[in-house]
Amino acid sequence: MERTFPQCLKCSLGVLVPLSDYGREGASILYKAWVCTNPECGFHLRIDNGEITVGESIPRTSRGK
């Protein structure tokens, strides 16, 4: 089964791909974020505590280092 993802409307070069995560209790959260595959674009949509965040660049964090 082939999957297709939506084209990024910001840059028109990348596509938006879904990312999953785990919640505080360890439950899987499917499609918590959608991120543009074009590294120069950085557009993303996220769901945090039920709120939708739209970003123009991907924030960098020190977690996971």
PDB file of N, CA, C, O and CB in Angstrom:
ATOM      1  N   MET A   1       0.839  -1.175   0.000  1.00  0.00           N
ATOM      2  CA  MET A   1       0.000   0.000   0.000  1.00  0.00           C
ATOM      3  C   MET A   1       0.889   1.245   0.000  1.00  0.00           C
ATOM      4  O   MET A   1       1.698   1.438   0.907  1.00  0.00           O
ATOM      5  CB  MET A   1      -0.957  -0.006   1.216  1.00  0.00           C
ATOM      6  N   GLU A   2       0.732   2.071  -1.007  1.00  0.00           N
ATOM      7  CA  GLU A   2       1.521   3.297  -1.113  1.00  0.00           C
ATOM      8  C   GLU A   2       0.832   4.429  -0.355  1.00  0.00           C
ATOM      9  O   GLU A   2      -0.382   4.613  -0.453  1.00  0.00           O
ATOM     10  CB  GLU A   2       1.730   3.687  -2.596  1.00  0.00           C
ATOM     11  N   ARG A   3       1.627   5.183   0.400  1.00  0.00           N
ATOM     12  CA  ARG A   3       1.079   6.322   1.144  1.00  0.00           C
ATOM     13  C   ARG A   3       1.520   7.609   0.477  1.00  0.00           C
ATOM     14  O   ARG A   3       2.657   7.728   0.020  1.00  0.00           O
ATOM     15  CB  ARG A   3       1.530   6.295   2.632  1.00  0.00           C
ATOM     16  N   THR A   4       0.630   8.553   0.424  1.00  0.00           N
ATOM     17  CA  THR A   4       0.986   9.872  -0.081  1.00  0.00           C
ATOM     18  C   THR A   4       0.729  10.885   1.024  1.00  0.00           C
ATOM     19  O   THR A   4      -0.222  10.754   1.794  1.00  0.00           O
ATOM     20  CB  THR A   4       0.178  10.228  -1.372  1.00  0.00           C
ATOM     21  N   PHE A   5       1.570  11.875   1.092  1.00  0.00           N
ATOM     22  CA  PHE A   5       1.452  12.908   2.110  1.00  0.00           C
ATOM     23  C   PHE A   5       1.197  14.246   1.435  1.00  0.00           C
ATOM     24  O   PHE A   5       1.572  14.439   0.279  1.00  0.00           O
ATOM     25  CB  PHE A   5       2.723  12.969   2.993  1.00  0.00           C
ATOM     26  N   PRO A   6       0.555  15.183   2.156  1.00  0.00           N
ATOM     27  CA  PRO A   6       0.226  16.471   1.541  1.00  0.00           C
ATOM     28  C   PRO A   6       1.461  17.323   1.278  1.00  0.00           C
ATOM     29  O   PRO A   6       2.422  17.304   2.047  1.00  0.00           O
ATOM     30  CB  PRO A   6      -0.736  17.236   2.425  1.00  0.00           C
ATOM     31  N   GLN A   7       1.418  18.062   0.189  1.00  0.00           N
ATOM     32  CA  GLN A   7       2.491  18.990  -0.148  1.00  0.00           C
ATOM     33  C   GLN A   7       2.468  20.152   0.839  1.00  0.00           C
ATOM     34  O   GLN A   7       1.399  20.601   1.254  1.00  0.00           O
ATOM     35  CB  GLN A   7       2.351  19.502  -1.614  1.00  0.00           C
ATOM     36  N   CYS A   8       3.635  20.630   1.207  1.00  0.00           N
ATOM     37  CA  CYS A   8       3.741  21.782   2.098  1.00  0.00           C
ATOM     38  C   CYS A   8       3.257  23.023   1.354  1.00  0.00           C
ATOM     39  O   CYS A   8       3.775  23.345   0.285  1.00  0.00           O
ATOM     40  CB  CYS A   8       5.207  21.969   2.606  1.00  0.00           C
ATOM     41  N   LEU A   9       2.282  23.712   1.904  1.00  0.00           N
ATOM     42  CA  LEU A   9       1.745  24.907   1.259  1.00  0.00           C
ATOM     43  C   LEU A   9       2.611  26.136   1.494  1.00  0.00           C
ATOM     44  O   LEU A   9       2.421  27.161   0.840  1.00  0.00           O
ATOM     45  CB  LEU A   9       0.347  25.174   1.753  1.00  0.00           C
ATOM     46  N   LYS A  10       3.567  26.043   2.425  1.00  0.00           N
ATOM     47  CA  LYS A  10       4.455  27.177   2.674  1.00  0.00           C
ATOM     48  C   LYS A  10       5.551  27.252   1.614  1.00  0.00           C
ATOM     49  O   LYS A  10       5.777  28.313   1.032  1.00  0.00           O
ATOM     50  CB  LYS A  10       5.078  27.073   4.075  1.00  0.00           C
ATOM     51  N   CYS A  11       6.238  26.128   1.357  1.00  0.00           N
ATOM     52  CA  CYS A  11       7.381  26.165   0.436  1.00  0.00           C
ATOM     53  C   CYS A  11       7.094  25.496  -0.908  1.00  0.00           C
ATOM     54  O   CYS A  11       7.783  25.780  -1.888  1.00  0.00           O
ATOM     55  CB  CYS A  11       8.573  25.496   1.079  1.00  0.00           C
ATOM     56  N   SER A  12       6.113  24.634  -0.976  1.00  0.00           N
ATOM     57  CA  SER A  12       5.748  23.877  -2.179  1.00  0.00           C
ATOM     58  C   SER A  12       6.840  22.928  -2.663  1.00  0.00           C
ATOM     59  O   SER A  12       6.696  22.330  -3.730  1.00  0.00           O
ATOM     60  CB  SER A  12       5.401  24.829  -3.285  1.00  0.00           C
ATOM     61  N   LEU A  13       7.921  22.775  -1.914  1.00  0.00           N
ATOM     62  CA  LEU A  13       9.001  21.865  -2.301  1.00  0.00           C
ATOM     63  C   LEU A  13       8.959  20.560  -1.507  1.00  0.00           C
ATOM     64  O   LEU A  13       9.233  19.490  -2.051  1.00  0.00           O
ATOM     65  CB  LEU A  13      10.352  22.543  -2.105  1.00  0.00           C
ATOM     66  N   GLY A  14       8.619  20.650  -0.237  1.00  0.00           N
ATOM     67  CA  GLY A  14       8.583  19.471   0.617  1.00  0.00           C
ATOM     68  C   GLY A  14       7.170  18.943   0.775  1.00  0.00           C
ATOM     69  O   GLY A  14       6.211  19.514   0.257  1.00  0.00           O
ATOM     70  N   VAL A  15       7.065  17.848   1.497  1.00  0.00           N
ATOM     71  CA  VAL A  15       5.763  17.296   1.864  1.00  0.00           C
ATOM     72  C   VAL A  15       5.688  17.264   3.383  1.00  0.00           C
ATOM     73  O   VAL A  15       6.715  17.244   4.061  1.00  0.00           O
ATOM     74  CB  VAL A  15       5.546  15.864   1.251  1.00  0.00           C
ATOM     75  N   LEU A  16       4.473  17.260   3.913  1.00  0.00           N
ATOM     76  CA  LEU A  16       4.290  17.170   5.362  1.00  0.00           C
ATOM     77  C   LEU A  16       4.218  15.700   5.748  1.00  0.00           C
ATOM     78  O   LEU A  16       3.387  14.953   5.232  1.00  0.00           O
ATOM     79  CB  LEU A  16       3.005  17.934   5.823  1.00  0.00           C
ATOM     80  N   VAL A  17       5.097  15.292   6.661  1.00  0.00           N
ATOM     81  CA  VAL A  17       5.117  13.908   7.129  1.00  0.00           C
ATOM     82  C   VAL A  17       4.730  13.882   8.600  1.00  0.00           C
ATOM     83  O   VAL A  17       5.083  14.793   9.349  1.00  0.00           O
ATOM     84  CB  VAL A  17       6.517  13.259   6.913  1.00  0.00           C
ATOM     85  N   PRO A  18       4.002  12.840   9.025  1.00  0.00           N
ATOM     86  CA  PRO A  18       3.556  12.759  10.414  1.00  0.00           C
ATOM     87  C   PRO A  18       4.647  12.214  11.329  1.00  0.00           C
ATOM     88  O   PRO A  18       5.432  11.349  10.940  1.00  0.00           O
ATOM     89  CB  PRO A  18       2.315  11.888  10.514  1.00  0.00           C
ATOM     90  N   LEU A  19       4.680  12.736  12.548  1.00  0.00           N
ATOM     91  CA  LEU A  19       5.578  12.238  13.589  1.00  0.00           C
ATOM     92  C   LEU A  19       4.736  11.834  14.793  1.00  0.00           C
ATOM     93  O   LEU A  19       3.735  12.478  15.105  1.00  0.00           O
ATOM     94  CB  LEU A  19       6.647  13.315  13.985  1.00  0.00           C
ATOM     95  N   SER A  20       5.142  10.781  15.456  1.00  0.00           N
ATOM     96  CA  SER A  20       4.434  10.298  16.639  1.00  0.00           C
ATOM     97  C   SER A  20       5.313  10.484  17.863  1.00  0.00           C
ATOM     98  O   SER A  20       6.513  10.732  17.746  1.00  0.00           O
ATOM     99  CB  SER A  20       4.028   8.813  16.479  1.00  0.00           C
ATOM    100  N   ASP A  21       4.702  10.361  19.048  1.00  0.00           N
ATOM    101  CA  ASP A  21       5.427  10.563  20.301  1.00  0.00           C
ATOM    102  C   ASP A  21       4.755   9.720  21.374  1.00  0.00           C
ATOM    103  O   ASP A  21       3.817   8.972  21.098  1.00  0.00           O
ATOM    104  CB  ASP A  21       5.461  12.079  20.709  1.00  0.00           C
ATOM    105  N   TYR A  22       5.240   9.848  22.585  1.00  0.00           N
ATOM    106  CA  TYR A  22       4.630   9.192  23.736  1.00  0.00           C
ATOM    107  C   TYR A  22       4.175  10.254  24.727  1.00  0.00           C
ATOM    108  O   TYR A  22       4.856  11.261  24.920  1.00  0.00           O
ATOM    109  CB  TYR A  22       5.620   8.199  24.406  1.00  0.00           C
ATOM    110  N   GLY A  23       3.021  10.028  25.355  1.00  0.00           N
ATOM    111  CA  GLY A  23       2.482  10.948  26.347  1.00  0.00           C
ATOM    112  C   GLY A  23       3.151  10.765  27.695  1.00  0.00           C
ATOM    113  O   GLY A  23       4.031   9.920  27.853  1.00  0.00           O
ATOM    114  N   ARG A  24       2.731  11.556  28.658  1.00  0.00           N
ATOM    115  CA  ARG A  24       3.311  11.514  30.016  1.00  0.00           C
ATOM    116  C   ARG A  24       3.175  10.152  30.669  1.00  0.00           C
ATOM    117  O   ARG A  24       4.055   9.721  31.415  1.00  0.00           O
ATOM    118  CB  ARG A  24       2.652  12.556  30.898  1.00  0.00           C
ATOM    119  N   GLU A  25       2.064   9.471  30.385  1.00  0.00           N
ATOM    120  CA  GLU A  25       1.810   8.162  30.980  1.00  0.00           C
ATOM    121  C   GLU A  25       2.393   7.026  30.138  1.00  0.00           C
ATOM    122  O   GLU A  25       2.221   5.855  30.475  1.00  0.00           O
ATOM    123  CB  GLU A  25       0.315   7.955  31.161  1.00  0.00           C
ATOM    124  N   GLY A  26       3.083   7.367  29.044  1.00  0.00           N
ATOM    125  CA  GLY A  26       3.697   6.357  28.195  1.00  0.00           C
ATOM    126  C   GLY A  26       2.824   5.863  27.055  1.00  0.00           C
ATOM    127  O   GLY A  26       3.235   4.986  26.296  1.00  0.00           O
ATOM    128  N   ALA A  27       1.618   6.421  26.927  1.00  0.00           N
ATOM    129  CA  ALA A  27       0.726   6.012  25.840  1.00  0.00           C
ATOM    130  C   ALA A  27       1.209   6.618  24.521  1.00  0.00           C
ATOM    131  O   ALA A  27       1.685   7.753  24.483  1.00  0.00           O
ATOM    132  CB  ALA A  27      -0.739   6.445  26.135  1.00  0.00           C
ATOM    133  N   SER A  28       1.082   5.858  23.464  1.00  0.00           N
ATOM    134  CA  SER A  28       1.489   6.315  22.142  1.00  0.00           C
ATOM    135  C   SER A  28       0.535   7.400  21.634  1.00  0.00           C
ATOM    136  O   SER A  28      -0.683   7.269  21.757  1.00  0.00           O
ATOM    137  CB  SER A  28       1.535   5.133  21.154  1.00  0.00           C
ATOM    138  N   ILE A  29       1.091   8.463  21.066  1.00  0.00           N
ATOM    139  CA  ILE A  29       0.306   9.537  20.457  1.00  0.00           C
ATOM    140  C   ILE A  29       0.659   9.560  18.972  1.00  0.00           C
ATOM    141  O   ILE A  29       1.724  10.038  18.583  1.00  0.00           O
ATOM    142  CB  ILE A  29       0.591  10.940  21.146  1.00  0.00           C
ATOM    143  N   LEU A  30      -0.248   9.038  18.153  1.00  0.00           N
ATOM    144  CA  LEU A  30      -0.014   9.015  16.721  1.00  0.00           C
ATOM    145  C   LEU A  30      -0.226  10.398  16.136  1.00  0.00           C
ATOM    146  O   LEU A  30      -1.157  11.109  16.515  1.00  0.00           O
ATOM    147  CB  LEU A  30      -0.927   7.997  16.037  1.00  0.00           C
ATOM    148  N   TYR A  31       0.630  10.769  15.223  1.00  0.00           N
ATOM    149  CA  TYR A  31       0.521  12.029  14.486  1.00  0.00           C
ATOM    150  C   TYR A  31       0.462  13.244  15.405  1.00  0.00           C
ATOM    151  O   TYR A  31      -0.407  14.103  15.256  1.00  0.00           O
ATOM    152  CB  TYR A  31      -0.706  12.003  13.605  1.00  0.00           C
ATOM    153  N   LYS A  32       1.378  13.310  16.341  1.00  0.00           N
ATOM    154  CA  LYS A  32       1.456  14.462  17.242  1.00  0.00           C
ATOM    155  C   LYS A  32       1.923  15.706  16.489  1.00  0.00           C
ATOM    156  O   LYS A  32       1.578  16.828  16.863  1.00  0.00           O
ATOM    157  CB  LYS A  32       2.407  14.165  18.418  1.00  0.00           C
ATOM    158  N   ALA A  33       2.697  15.510  15.442  1.00  0.00           N
ATOM    159  CA  ALA A  33       3.218  16.643  14.673  1.00  0.00           C
ATOM    160  C   ALA A  33       3.270  16.281  13.195  1.00  0.00           C
ATOM    161  O   ALA A  33       3.358  15.111  12.822  1.00  0.00           O
ATOM    162  CB  ALA A  33       4.624  17.055  15.180  1.00  0.00           C
ATOM    163  N   TRP A  34       3.213  17.321  12.365  1.00  0.00           N
ATOM    164  CA  TRP A  34       3.431  17.196  10.926  1.00  0.00           C
ATOM    165  C   TRP A  34       4.548  18.155  10.588  1.00  0.00           C
ATOM    166  O   TRP A  34       4.481  19.335  10.933  1.00  0.00           O
ATOM    167  CB  TRP A  34       2.123  17.498  10.088  1.00  0.00           C
ATOM    168  N   VAL A  35       5.586  17.660   9.909  1.00  0.00           N
ATOM    169  CA  VAL A  35       6.783  18.455   9.642  1.00  0.00           C
ATOM    170  C   VAL A  35       7.098  18.420   8.153  1.00  0.00           C
ATOM    171  O   VAL A  35       6.980  17.378   7.508  1.00  0.00           O
ATOM    172  CB  VAL A  35       7.989  17.936  10.466  1.00  0.00           C
ATOM    173  N   CYS A  36       7.501  19.571   7.612  1.00  0.00           N
ATOM    174  CA  CYS A  36       7.897  19.653   6.207  1.00  0.00           C
ATOM    175  C   CYS A  36       9.251  18.961   6.023  1.00  0.00           C
ATOM    176  O   CYS A  36      10.155  19.115   6.845  1.00  0.00           O
ATOM    177  CB  CYS A  36       7.965  21.139   5.733  1.00  0.00           C
ATOM    178  N   THR A  37       9.375  18.201   4.940  1.00  0.00           N
ATOM    179  CA  THR A  37      10.615  17.478   4.669  1.00  0.00           C
ATOM    180  C   THR A  37      11.709  18.361   4.082  1.00  0.00           C
ATOM    181  O   THR A  37      12.857  17.927   3.981  1.00  0.00           O
ATOM    182  CB  THR A  37      10.341  16.338   3.732  1.00  0.00           C
ATOM    183  N   ASN A  38      11.381  19.584   3.696  1.00  0.00           N
ATOM    184  CA  ASN A  38      12.377  20.513   3.169  1.00  0.00           C
ATOM    185  C   ASN A  38      13.091  21.169   4.354  1.00  0.00           C
ATOM    186  O   ASN A  38      12.469  21.960   5.063  1.00  0.00           O
ATOM    187  CB  ASN A  38      11.714  21.594   2.235  1.00  0.00           C
ATOM    188  N   PRO A  39      14.375  20.870   4.597  1.00  0.00           N
ATOM    189  CA  PRO A  39      15.061  21.402   5.778  1.00  0.00           C
ATOM    190  C   PRO A  39      15.150  22.925   5.807  1.00  0.00           C
ATOM    191  O   PRO A  39      15.242  23.506   6.888  1.00  0.00           O
ATOM    192  CB  PRO A  39      16.443  20.831   5.852  1.00  0.00           C
ATOM    193  N   GLU A  40      15.124  23.583   4.658  1.00  0.00           N
ATOM    194  CA  GLU A  40      15.179  25.042   4.644  1.00  0.00           C
ATOM    195  C   GLU A  40      13.834  25.667   4.996  1.00  0.00           C
ATOM    196  O   GLU A  40      13.784  26.842   5.359  1.00  0.00           O
ATOM    197  CB  GLU A  40      15.635  25.534   3.283  1.00  0.00           C
ATOM    198  N   CYS A  41      12.760  24.921   4.898  1.00  0.00           N
ATOM    199  CA  CYS A  41      11.418  25.441   5.177  1.00  0.00           C
ATOM    200  C   CYS A  41      11.160  25.495   6.687  1.00  0.00           C
ATOM    201  O   CYS A  41      10.914  26.567   7.240  1.00  0.00           O
ATOM    202  CB  CYS A  41      10.348  24.568   4.484  1.00  0.00           C
ATOM    203  N   GLY A  42      11.217  24.341   7.345  1.00  0.00           N
ATOM    204  CA  GLY A  42      11.022  24.282   8.789  1.00  0.00           C
ATOM    205  C   GLY A  42       9.585  24.381   9.256  1.00  0.00           C
ATOM    206  O   GLY A  42       9.352  24.433  10.464  1.00  0.00           O
ATOM    207  N   PHE A  43       8.602  24.410   8.355  1.00  0.00           N
ATOM    208  CA  PHE A  43       7.204  24.524   8.769  1.00  0.00           C
ATOM    209  C   PHE A  43       6.769  23.265   9.503  1.00  0.00           C
ATOM    210  O   PHE A  43       7.145  22.156   9.124  1.00  0.00           O
ATOM    211  CB  PHE A  43       6.293  24.776   7.552  1.00  0.00           C
ATOM    212  N   HIS A  44       5.967  23.440  10.566  1.00  0.00           N
ATOM    213  CA  HIS A  44       5.439  22.295  11.305  1.00  0.00           C
ATOM    214  C   HIS A  44       4.149  22.646  12.025  1.00  0.00           C
ATOM    215  O   HIS A  44       3.892  23.808  12.339  1.00  0.00           O
ATOM    216  CB  HIS A  44       6.468  21.788  12.303  1.00  0.00           C
ATOM    217  N   LEU A  45       3.351  21.634  12.278  1.00  0.00           N
ATOM    218  CA  LEU A  45       2.143  21.709  13.096  1.00  0.00           C
ATOM    219  C   LEU A  45       2.330  20.721  14.229  1.00  0.00           C
ATOM    220  O   LEU A  45       2.797  19.602  14.012  1.00  0.00           O
ATOM    221  CB  LEU A  45       0.835  21.398  12.260  1.00  0.00           C
ATOM    222  N   ARG A  46       1.963  21.132  15.453  1.00  0.00           N
ATOM    223  CA  ARG A  46       2.104  20.245  16.614  1.00  0.00           C
ATOM    224  C   ARG A  46       0.860  20.314  17.472  1.00  0.00           C
ATOM    225  O   ARG A  46       0.136  21.309  17.465  1.00  0.00           O
ATOM    226  CB  ARG A  46       3.346  20.617  17.447  1.00  0.00           C
ATOM    227  N   ILE A  47       0.621  19.244  18.209  1.00  0.00           N
ATOM    228  CA  ILE A  47      -0.443  19.226  19.210  1.00  0.00           C
ATOM    229  C   ILE A  47       0.240  19.068  20.562  1.00  0.00           C
ATOM    230  O   ILE A  47       0.909  18.065  20.812  1.00  0.00           O
ATOM    231  CB  ILE A  47      -1.494  18.064  18.942  1.00  0.00           C
ATOM    232  N   ASP A  48       0.071  20.055  21.430  1.00  0.00           N
ATOM    233  CA  ASP A  48       0.629  20.026  22.788  1.00  0.00           C
ATOM    234  C   ASP A  48      -0.478  20.317  23.778  1.00  0.00           C
ATOM    235  O   ASP A  48      -1.056  21.405  23.771  1.00  0.00           O
ATOM    236  CB  ASP A  48       1.794  21.050  22.949  1.00  0.00           C
ATOM    237  N   ASN A  49      -0.776  19.348  24.629  1.00  0.00           N
ATOM    238  CA  ASN A  49      -1.822  19.490  25.640  1.00  0.00           C
ATOM    239  C   ASN A  49      -3.140  19.962  25.034  1.00  0.00           C
ATOM    240  O   ASN A  49      -3.834  20.799  25.611  1.00  0.00           O
ATOM    241  CB  ASN A  49      -1.376  20.461  26.721  1.00  0.00           C
ATOM    242  N   GLY A  50      -3.480  19.415  23.860  1.00  0.00           N
ATOM    243  CA  GLY A  50      -4.735  19.750  23.210  1.00  0.00           C
ATOM    244  C   GLY A  50      -4.721  21.039  22.420  1.00  0.00           C
ATOM    245  O   GLY A  50      -5.732  21.387  21.811  1.00  0.00           O
ATOM    246  N   GLU A  51      -3.612  21.764  22.407  1.00  0.00           N
ATOM    247  CA  GLU A  51      -3.494  23.021  21.672  1.00  0.00           C
ATOM    248  C   GLU A  51      -2.680  22.787  20.400  1.00  0.00           C
ATOM    249  O   GLU A  51      -1.670  22.084  20.427  1.00  0.00           O
ATOM    250  CB  GLU A  51      -2.836  24.123  22.554  1.00  0.00           C
ATOM    251  N   ILE A  52      -3.118  23.375  19.294  1.00  0.00           N
ATOM    252  CA  ILE A  52      -2.395  23.266  18.032  1.00  0.00           C
ATOM    253  C   ILE A  52      -1.416  24.421  17.913  1.00  0.00           C
ATOM    254  O   ILE A  52      -1.795  25.583  18.058  1.00  0.00           O
ATOM    255  CB  ILE A  52      -3.370  23.249  16.830  1.00  0.00           C
ATOM    256  N   THR A  53      -0.160  24.100  17.651  1.00  0.00           N
ATOM    257  CA  THR A  53       0.893  25.089  17.472  1.00  0.00           C
ATOM    258  C   THR A  53       1.357  25.037  16.025  1.00  0.00           C
ATOM    259  O   THR A  53       1.682  23.967  15.510  1.00  0.00           O
ATOM    260  CB  THR A  53       2.078  24.839  18.453  1.00  0.00           C
ATOM    261  N   VAL A  54       1.388  26.186  15.373  1.00  0.00           N
ATOM    262  CA  VAL A  54       1.874  26.288  13.995  1.00  0.00           C
ATOM    263  C   VAL A  54       3.182  27.041  14.046  1.00  0.00           C
ATOM    264  O   VAL A  54       3.258  28.128  14.618  1.00  0.00           O
ATOM    265  CB  VAL A  54       0.834  27.003  13.049  1.00  0.00           C
ATOM    266  N   GLY A  55       4.219  26.465  13.446  1.00  0.00           N
ATOM    267  CA  GLY A  55       5.530  27.100  13.492  1.00  0.00           C
ATOM    268  C   GLY A  55       6.119  27.303  12.119  1.00  0.00           C
ATOM    269  O   GLY A  55       5.850  26.550  11.184  1.00  0.00           O
ATOM    270  N   GLU A  56       6.920  28.327  12.018  1.00  0.00           N
ATOM    271  CA  GLU A  56       7.617  28.615  10.771  1.00  0.00           C
ATOM    272  C   GLU A  56       9.032  28.052  10.794  1.00  0.00           C
ATOM    273  O   GLU A  56       9.655  27.916   9.741  1.00  0.00           O
ATOM    274  CB  GLU A  56       7.653  30.120  10.515  1.00  0.00           C
ATOM    275  N   SER A  57       9.547  27.724  11.973  1.00  0.00           N
ATOM    276  CA  SER A  57      10.862  27.098  12.078  1.00  0.00           C
ATOM    277  C   SER A  57      10.804  26.066  13.196  1.00  0.00           C
ATOM    278  O   SER A  57       9.983  26.170  14.107  1.00  0.00           O
ATOM    279  CB  SER A  57      11.985  28.161  12.346  1.00  0.00           C
ATOM    280  N   ILE A  58      11.667  25.087  13.118  1.00  0.00           N
ATOM    281  CA  ILE A  58      11.672  24.009  14.104  1.00  0.00           C
ATOM    282  C   ILE A  58      12.534  24.417  15.283  1.00  0.00           C
ATOM    283  O   ILE A  58      13.725  24.681  15.120  1.00  0.00           O
ATOM    284  CB  ILE A  58      12.185  22.684  13.483  1.00  0.00           C
ATOM    285  N   PRO A  59      11.933  24.474  16.495  1.00  0.00           N
ATOM    286  CA  PRO A  59      12.725  24.874  17.655  1.00  0.00           C
ATOM    287  C   PRO A  59      13.749  23.802  18.019  1.00  0.00           C
ATOM    288  O   PRO A  59      13.472  22.608  17.900  1.00  0.00           O
ATOM    289  CB  PRO A  59      11.811  25.156  18.850  1.00  0.00           C
ATOM    290  N   ARG A  60      14.897  24.215  18.448  1.00  0.00           N
ATOM    291  CA  ARG A  60      15.960  23.296  18.870  1.00  0.00           C
ATOM    292  C   ARG A  60      15.875  23.133  20.383  1.00  0.00           C
ATOM    293  O   ARG A  60      15.575  24.081  21.109  1.00  0.00           O
ATOM    294  CB  ARG A  60      17.380  23.820  18.437  1.00  0.00           C
ATOM    295  N   THR A  61      16.143  21.922  20.840  1.00  0.00           N
ATOM    296  CA  THR A  61      16.072  21.625  22.280  1.00  0.00           C
ATOM    297  C   THR A  61      17.334  20.867  22.689  1.00  0.00           C
ATOM    298  O   THR A  61      17.988  20.232  21.862  1.00  0.00           O
ATOM    299  CB  THR A  61      14.784  20.791  22.627  1.00  0.00           C
ATOM    300  N   SER A  62      17.654  20.944  23.954  1.00  0.00           N
ATOM    301  CA  SER A  62      18.833  20.230  24.452  1.00  0.00           C
ATOM    302  C   SER A  62      18.478  18.813  24.909  1.00  0.00           C
ATOM    303  O   SER A  62      19.368  18.045  25.274  1.00  0.00           O
ATOM    304  CB  SER A  62      19.473  21.007  25.608  1.00  0.00           C
ATOM    305  N   ARG A  63      17.190  18.458  24.895  1.00  0.00           N
ATOM    306  CA  ARG A  63      16.794  17.105  25.301  1.00  0.00           C
ATOM    307  C   ARG A  63      17.358  16.090  24.336  1.00  0.00           C
ATOM    308  O   ARG A  63      17.467  16.348  23.138  1.00  0.00           O
ATOM    309  CB  ARG A  63      15.264  16.974  25.375  1.00  0.00           C
ATOM    310  N   GLY A  64      17.713  14.947  24.857  1.00  0.00           N
ATOM    311  CA  GLY A  64      18.203  13.848  24.031  1.00  0.00           C
ATOM    312  C   GLY A  64      19.685  13.910  23.712  1.00  0.00           C
ATOM    313  O   GLY A  64      20.184  13.070  22.964  1.00  0.00           O
ATOM    314  N   LYS A  65      20.396  14.877  24.256  1.00  0.00           N
ATOM    315  CA  LYS A  65      21.843  14.961  24.002  1.00  0.00           C
ATOM    316  C   LYS A  65      22.602  14.145  25.005  1.00  0.00           C
ATOM    317  O   LYS A  65      23.831  14.092  24.954  1.00  0.00           O
ATOM    318  CB  LYS A  65      22.325  16.408  24.042  1.00  0.00           C
TER     319      LYS A  65
END
